[in-house]
Amino acid sequence: MSANPETTPDQSDFMECYRGRQSAVHHAAYLRMAKVLLALEVCARAGVRLEGKDIFDYGFGAGTFFRYCARDSRLFGVEMDRENVGAVEEMLRERGYQNLDLQTIDIARWTEHPLLGRKYDVILCSHVLEHLPDPAGFLKRIGECLHPAGVFIGLVPLNEIIMDPHHVQRLNEAKIRAFVESAGLRVTTYMEADPWLYWFQPLFTRDRGWVHQLAQVVSLGLGLPATLLGPRLWFALGRCFAFLTRSKPVQAAFILARP
Ligand SMILES: C[S@@+](CC[C@H](N)C(=O)[O-])C[C@H]1O[C@@H](n2cnc3c(N)ncnc32)[C@H](O)[C@@H]1O
């Protein structure tokens, strides 16, 4: 199952967008931390632990999630940009992570990637499914990489006011559950959270210009307190914020297991 270039939307921005962005401030940006905090929260709810595990982050972006994995875990990941893959590996080694296997991936031939030839305890796909023409096919293939007791952690955007130009799927709980069922997996935990960027979301659909710069200011302004407060407090505050501002959750997180 390889992606058909005629139906796959242009993902070339991911070739360069993470370059030169490995400082602590970059990692504290809300666009990164919102995903990490939600992944940690759904793991806490489901009792999934990240110590001593084989963890595969498919499409790891800037590598922020790895910074929250235990140093005794073995970390695997794929991304498109060779320069970014090298920078993330260097950042993690400087932080004391030794067991790393990070590789580039050609998304036109992603099914043939060698890292899809082994099995993992935990697989994370954060904000990847909405980029794919066939999320069910993707889940089926990646589900084959789970150990029998392994778990898949999925994160996707919800309730986009303006659809991001890189997205090909507008997802909701019903669609997610249908994709999971047709992939032969089962949902063990599902949650929706994170209202903070609901009204700001249109700002985040631009890749350049002053609107993009404003979005970066918003992202940093929210990211710093979120990083300091941690997932429990941040999402509890989020419920009050959602009530007061009539904001909807902008992310869903779910844990999948083999049947
Ligand atoms: C928005 S980034 C997510 C980065 C990171 N996981 C995060 O949450 O910030 C989407 C990633 O999906 C992967 N991707 C995009 N299109 C794909 C496709 N058609 N097939 C497989 N992977 C794809 C790329 O690796 C890309 O970096």
PDBQT file of the ligand as one rigid body, heavy atoms in Angstrom, charges set to zero:
ROOT
HETATM    1  C1  LIG A 301       1.949  17.649  11.158  1.00  0.00    +0.000 C 
HETATM    2  S1  LIG A 301       3.311  16.566  11.017  1.00  0.00    +0.000 S 
HETATM    3  C2  LIG A 301       3.210  15.843  12.640  1.00  0.00    +0.000 C 
HETATM    4  C3  LIG A 301       4.515  16.006  13.376  1.00  0.00    +0.000 C 
HETATM    5  C4  LIG A 301       4.512  15.572  14.831  1.00  0.00    +0.000 C 
HETATM    6  N1  LIG A 301       4.079  14.185  14.997  1.00  0.00    +0.000 N 
HETATM    7  C5  LIG A 301       3.666  16.489  15.667  1.00  0.00    +0.000 C 
HETATM    8  O1  LIG A 301       2.684  16.038  16.256  1.00  0.00    +0.000 OA
HETATM    9  O2  LIG A 301       3.986  17.688  15.737  1.00  0.00    +0.000 OA
HETATM   10  C6  LIG A 301       2.685  15.300   9.962  1.00  0.00    +0.000 C 
HETATM   11  C7  LIG A 301       3.721  14.207   9.622  1.00  0.00    +0.000 C 
HETATM   12  O3  LIG A 301       2.999  13.160   8.932  1.00  0.00    +0.000 OA
HETATM   13  C8  LIG A 301       3.873  12.487   8.029  1.00  0.00    +0.000 C 
HETATM   14  N2  LIG A 301       3.111  12.324   6.749  1.00  0.00    +0.000 N 
HETATM   15  C9  LIG A 301       2.532  13.294   6.063  1.00  0.00    +0.000 A 
HETATM   16  N3  LIG A 301       1.915  12.783   4.963  1.00  0.00    +0.000 NA
HETATM   17  C10 LIG A 301       2.112  11.462   4.962  1.00  0.00    +0.000 A 
HETATM   18  C11 LIG A 301       1.723  10.379   4.090  1.00  0.00    +0.000 A 
HETATM   19  N4  LIG A 301       0.983  10.581   2.996  1.00  0.00    +0.000 N 
HETATM   20  N5  LIG A 301       2.087   9.130   4.394  1.00  0.00    +0.000 NA
HETATM   21  C12 LIG A 301       2.807   8.902   5.486  1.00  0.00    +0.000 A 
HETATM   22  N6  LIG A 301       3.221   9.890   6.368  1.00  0.00    +0.000 NA
HETATM   23  C13 LIG A 301       2.868  11.156   6.113  1.00  0.00    +0.000 A 
HETATM   24  C14 LIG A 301       5.118  13.344   7.878  1.00  0.00    +0.000 C 
HETATM   25  O4  LIG A 301       6.179  12.677   8.511  1.00  0.00    +0.000 OA
HETATM   26  C15 LIG A 301       4.775  14.638   8.634  1.00  0.00    +0.000 C 
HETATM   27  O5  LIG A 301       5.886  15.193   9.280  1.00  0.00    +0.000 OA
ENDROOT
TORSDOF 0
